């Protein structure tokens, strides 16, 4: 939901990961998501770290097990 997307965004930003929430009305209610931009300038370990933070956020907020 929108609130969870905002919470995951905050979680990431507190850990220096920049993702944006995409919430209604941009997407249907209940289908909020995160948007991240990856460029050729990112190193593999930076991408892995970002994914780890997103997984941590998801687990802490009950989105992932």
N, C-alpha and C positions, 0 to 999 in steps of 0.2 A: 504494500500500500504506500501511499504518498509519505506518510510519517516515517515509515521504515526506510524509504529511500533517502529522506533527509537525514535520518540518524546515521545511516551508513556513510553518507557524504561527510558528515561531521567526524565520524570515527576515522575515516581516511585522512581528512585534512589535519586532524590532530597528530597524525603519523606521517605527515608530509607527502601524502598521496592525493593528487588532485583529480577528483571525479565529480561529475555534475549529476544531480538527480533529474530525471525526466519524469514528470508527473502529469496528472490530468490538469487541463484538458488536452495536453499534447499527446497523451496516450489514454486509452480507455481506463476508467476507474478500476482500481485493483491490479493494473498491469504496469505499475511504476517500475523504472529501471535505472541503472546507472550508465553514464556515458563517460568513456575514457578515450583519450587521444594518444596513440602511440606513434612515434616518428622514428625515422632511421637513426636519429641521434640517441635514442634510448639503447642502453646496453641490456643484454639478456638478463643479467642479475638484477637490474632495476625493474624489469618487467616481472620477473619472478617475485621480487619483494612486493610489488604492487598487488599481484595476485594473492600472495600470502596475507596481506593486510585486508583485502576484500573478503577472503575466506574467514579470517578472524572476525571481521565485522558481522558477516552473515551468521556465524556460529553464536556470537555473543547476543545477537538480536533474534535468534530463533528461526532465521531463514534457512540455515543449513544445519545439518546434524554432524 
